[in-house]
Amino acid sequence: MPNLSILKTALLLTTSPFLLISCMGVSGNAPQKGFAPVVAAPIVQNEPASTNSTNGAIFQSTSGYAALTSGTRASMKGDIITILLVERTQAAKSNSASKDRNGGFSLTPPATGLFSLFSSSDASANGSQNFSGSGSAQQSNSLQGQISVTVAESYANGTMLVRGQKLTSLNRGDEHMQFSGLIRAIDISSDNTIPSTKVADAQINYGGTGEIASASKQGWLQKFFSFISPF
């Protein structure tokens, strides 16, 4: 009859690779939930020179022509633009209310006659009512940094669709950033930078994975009890 310890050792050696793979899948290099799939930069291919085009020794129309009025500003599909992230939002709201109400009634009975049997305290009544309440809420967000994106589409009205992403691998985790939106060519500076406040339909996704990000989250059992707790 085989030894029980030998069977346990063999079973542990067999299942160890699968356990290691499952642990890597939980805290590996996969993007955070909510991130779109990786989108490669658009590939721009030079069109073959036409026989009717005028090409000289210096001027080549098929080598990325840019007018002198625009300089080296990004304007074509595949050009690179640096987005200056200067996002900052702050919201505050407060509300308060108070209410106070008093009332009283008193009657002095006559000293003689049938009603002389009642004292002055038996023929008086008073009451009061008050209420006070207040509430406040505050929220602020800030995001600063830079990310370089590429021009995905260029439209005839002078707007361009840009998108890009950045992956930073640190010693204890990864940081992911994705950016997309519409910009105007007139808002691009001479060094091909534009603040994020001038981007329309901006979509900014920022997050991280790894040990540090996992430590700042609740465990699955604690999430369960938080979900069913009535308090």
Secondary structure, 3 states (H helix, E strand, C coil): CCCHHHHHHHHHHHHHHHHHHHHHHHCCCCCCCCCCCCCCCCCCCCCCCCCCCCCCCCCCCCCCCCCCCCCCCCCCCCCEEEEEEEEEEEEEEEEEEEEEEEEEEECCCCCCCHHHHCCHHHHEEEEEEEEEEEEEEEEEEEEEEEEEEEEEEECCCCEEEEEEEEEEEECCEEEEEEEEEEEEHHHCCCCCEEEHHHCEEEEEEEEEEEHHHHHCCCCHHHHHHHHHCCC
